[in-house]
């Protein structure tokens, strides 16, 4: 911890304690009030720590040097900008202590958490809800062990956030270079498990303000490039490769469609369509799209499907575990369910449905099945990609 209290109950910042002072004062944990001592050396960042056999549950021990240094970097950066900021402010009503508590405006306090170690989904959700239900905004920033690469882990998904201008984004702190990385416009690449994103690195120094960082969110441009037709062919081969390697979820999907009279060759193109924010959905993309198509095609040509019915079917599929979403507590349920709306939009572009009002579609035709792979690939190659959601 970087903050302790004195006998007089005054808060003491480890960063402010001079080396010749540390033996002159007694320090106590702000939470459990047990004695703590100051660690201060030539290499490690100064910080307070409990004596052995402490059972303090709020200020847990074992902080990494990255975590201590990261809090120091962020704290000094914010205070340089004269933004009201507290290190490790204990919130007794929540029994939580954010790494930093700041006031970006007079109305809403903001908790900033610099996460460098593993954390259970249950604990992360508990802490997030603790903040939001009590009127705090919260930003999670990830340390080096969890920096974004070309795939998203279940742990990283917990910290994906939304912004109306830049879509899904993810924050990292690079303490060795004093940078904040903002990965934004994060999307899943077709039906694969790979993700693509854009990224900005912002130097943490006196010339970069937090308000400027937030303002730049609205200046970032999203990647609106459409998926190419090549992606559809890759998706087809990806599915077949999963079958060849006996990937369990693909084997289950294959068994399901066989019972319905389909095969991996006959599958309609619509099952392969990339869907915006597919990264929210845990269920195999081909599987849930096939089942949704199956539900739609039970209607006769000319029948109307309403948004209410689509919502009801989505709820039923969730209840039956036919549609599972990833645990992503910073993404709203409304946003997750919009994936289905994006799929419906794709079906409208393909001519299977026709939009007649903001909440109604007419069923037009059955999706095309394929007799052989040659016919299927030829069809994919003819497409210009203009129907694909960006």
Secondary structure, DSSP 8 states (H G I E B T S, - for coil): --EEE-TT--EEEGGG--GGGTTT--EE-TTT--EEEEE--SSS--EEEE-TT---SSS-S---HHHHHHHHHHHHHHHHTT--EEES-EETTTTEE-SEEEESSSS-EEEEEEE-S---HHHHHHHHHHHHHTT-EEEEEE-GGG---SB--HHHHTT-EEETTTEEEEEEEETTTTEEEEEEEEEE-TTSSBEEEEEEEEE-STT--HHHHHHHHTT---------HHHHHHHHHHHHHHHHTT-HHHHHHHHHHHHTT--TTT--GGGG---TTGGGB-S-HHHHHHHHHHHHTTS-TT-EEEHHHHHHHHHHHHHTTSS-B---TTS-HHHHHHHHHHHHHHHHHHTSEEEEETTEEEE-------SSHHHHHHHHHH--STTS--
